[in-house]
Amino acid sequence: MMTEKQAIIRINNLHKSFGDLEVLRGVDLEVDKGEVVVILGPSGSGKSTLLRCVNRLEESSGGEIWFEDVEVTGRSVDINHVRERIGMVFQQFNLFPHLTVKGNVMLAQQRVLKRQKAEAARIAIEQLTLVGLSDKVDAYPSQLSGGQQQRVAIARSLAMDPHVMLFDEVTSALDPELVRGVLDVMKLLAKGGMTMMVVTHEMGFAREVADRVVFMDEGVIVEQGTPSEVFDHPTSDRTKDFLGHIA
Amino acid sequence: MDVFMTWWETNALTRLFFSFEVMRDSLPVIFKAFPVSILFGVGSFLTAIPGGLLLAFMKMSRRWWLRWPATLYVDVVRGTPLFLQILIVYFGFTLLPWYGDMVRGNPWVKQPFLFGLDFTFYLRGFAVLSLNSAAYTAEILRAGIQSIARGQMEAARSLGMTMPQSMTFVIIPQTIRRILPTLMSEFILIFKDTALLSGVGIAEMTLRAREFAASTYNQSSYVVAAAFYLVLTIPLGRLVSRLEDRLAESEGGSSGKRPPLTAGNIDSEHVVAHSDLIPLNQRRSGVRP
């Protein structure tokens, strides 16, 4: 709150262990309002865990996370109220298979935001149109391709009017030809000024859309900067090594 | 024809088990008890579901003082013969001093509304079946709930839904669909188990058949009773198989509504996420008297 920039998420010295395995070993990161932060790193580097700590799907082992003026890691926090304003999209889509596409987007609007059915339906169709699925509102998730399901998942989060969107390897489970449609929607969001934290292996997306690229390895942030700084002039050997393997 | 009938009614085997004469006479008597068996079966099964749900949530709780009693209860009930449980509840409870006082002290309890017996006589039978079935139902429900991919709960919670909301609107509806065949199998089991109540004198089909067999020195009334059980269990069993097939279809691969599988719309996640079907062979061990 008192920082000079408008940080919407502030992560201070975050630690996370699963038993003896220390996955995060002191991460400091601030995300400004409207900023798109892309987090890169080899698998097992802790990027997904970091993201999942932000909306407390994982309990941190130490350090703190602030979202706007609330300490997410605090004991007395109303976590459901925090999660209303933090959208999250998963690698495995996690659509509710017993509900239609529209039902998926309406459920939390009605139950959490207490919107009336008609309003929730209107917003659902609006968001589904935005992600290019206005013709699929009455379909069931199992009738859609993976790419379409993922776009429904994005619409489902957007319908809650989130202040931040977290994307956890959202294209990793997709066939190559379906990746583009999902990335296009994410670019659209970024252009619209959405604050985003994106864990991905899509280097092209990172280069084109990110305001800042963060490279993580072994539970710490190794290097960060603008895409051209990190991609074209990496300073750390670990970053160079990682980018060398990807390219 | 007459020759055949004479042979049929005098031959040792057919006479003893399939006598048309005895079957004809016992049919109305056993048919009258058919609703009694159905009532005990349906009633105890329906009340077992909320009990089973409670036990299932207790067993899944992170709090040991909820988890331990539920685990103990389920283990004890599933690990002992139902007939033994019936005997304990029937004859044990009536020996409690306050139980006798309660029955004597309350004219409405004592009200002899069926065959001159107080209604707790029936209630006890109903309760013991229900308490027994709750333990089995708890395990079915728990397995069903835990078979729903973890991502479903995470997605619901990350949208800001509370734990009870996520359970009610996301997890339970999917669970019900998935465990329906297993639950129906449990009903078939409990319906057949009502026969054990004949051991304590509840006038359901098996007791009526036994009385008839005793008075005629003939076993054919048992065959009639068996036929009445089958009238319900065979169609239900078929339905269970149909539901299982439909479930496998809608969860595993192509249902009618699904577009044809092409490289473009195969979603391997769906297949993987639902391959963890609950075991449908969760049947109780054959503890029969």
HADDOCK unambig.tbl for C-alpha pairs under 7 A between the chains (distance, minus, plus):
assign (segid A and resid 80 and name CA) (segid B and resid 160 and name CA) 4.40 0.50 0.50
assign (segid A and resid 80 and name CA) (segid B and resid 161 and name CA) 6.37 0.50 0.50
assign (segid A and resid 80 and name CA) (segid B and resid 162 and name CA) 6.46 0.50 0.50
assign (segid A and resid 81 and name CA) (segid B and resid 160 and name CA) 6.28 0.50 0.50
assign (segid A and resid 83 and name CA) (segid B and resid 158 and name CA) 5.53 0.50 0.50
assign (segid A and resid 83 and name CA) (segid B and resid 159 and name CA) 5.95 0.50 0.50
assign (segid A and resid 83 and name CA) (segid B and resid 160 and name CA) 4.71 0.50 0.50
assign (segid A and resid 84 and name CA) (segid B and resid 159 and name CA) 5.62 0.50 0.50
assign (segid A and resid 84 and name CA) (segid B and resid 160 and name CA) 4.58 0.50 0.50
assign (segid A and resid 87 and name CA) (segid B and resid 159 and name CA) 6.76 0.50 0.50
assign (segid A and resid 88 and name CA) (segid B and resid 158 and name CA) 6.48 0.50 0.50
assign (segid A and resid 92 and name CA) (segid B and resid 269 and name CA) 6.60 0.50 0.50
assign (segid A and resid 94 and name CA) (segid B and resid 151 and name CA) 5.63 0.50 0.50
assign (segid A and resid 94 and name CA) (segid B and resid 152 and name CA) 5.56 0.50 0.50
assign (segid A and resid 94 and name CA) (segid B and resid 155 and name CA) 6.13 0.50 0.50
assign (segid A and resid 96 and name CA) (segid B and resid 152 and name CA) 6.80 0.50 0.50
assign (segid A and resid 96 and name CA) (segid B and resid 170 and name CA) 6.75 0.50 0.50
assign (segid A and resid 98 and name CA) (segid B and resid 174 and name CA) 6.42 0.50 0.50
assign (segid A and resid 108 and name CA) (segid B and resid 159 and name CA) 6.30 0.50 0.50
assign (segid A and resid 108 and name CA) (segid B and resid 161 and name CA) 6.61 0.50 0.50
assign (segid A and resid 112 and name CA) (segid B and resid 160 and name CA) 6.42 0.50 0.50
assign (segid A and resid 112 and name CA) (segid B and resid 161 and name CA) 5.97 0.50 0.50
assign (segid A and resid 142 and name CA) (segid B and resid 258 and name CA) 6.97 0.50 0.50
assign (segid A and resid 143 and name CA) (segid B and resid 258 and name CA) 5.04 0.50 0.50
assign (segid A and resid 143 and name CA) (segid B and resid 259 and name CA) 6.31 0.50 0.50
assign (segid A and resid 144 and name CA) (segid B and resid 265 and name CA) 6.92 0.50 0.50
assign (segid A and resid 145 and name CA) (segid B and resid 264 and name CA) 6.97 0.50 0.50
assign (segid A and resid 145 and name CA) (segid B and resid 265 and name CA) 4.18 0.50 0.50
assign (segid A and resid 145 and name CA) (segid B and resid 266 and name CA) 6.61 0.50 0.50
assign (segid A and resid 145 and name CA) (segid B and resid 267 and name CA) 6.44 0.50 0.50
assign (segid A and resid 146 and name CA) (segid B and resid 265 and name CA) 6.49 0.50 0.50
assign (segid A and resid 146 and name CA) (segid B and resid 267 and name CA) 5.50 0.50 0.50
assign (segid A and resid 157 and name CA) (segid B and resid 159 and name CA) 6.89 0.50 0.50
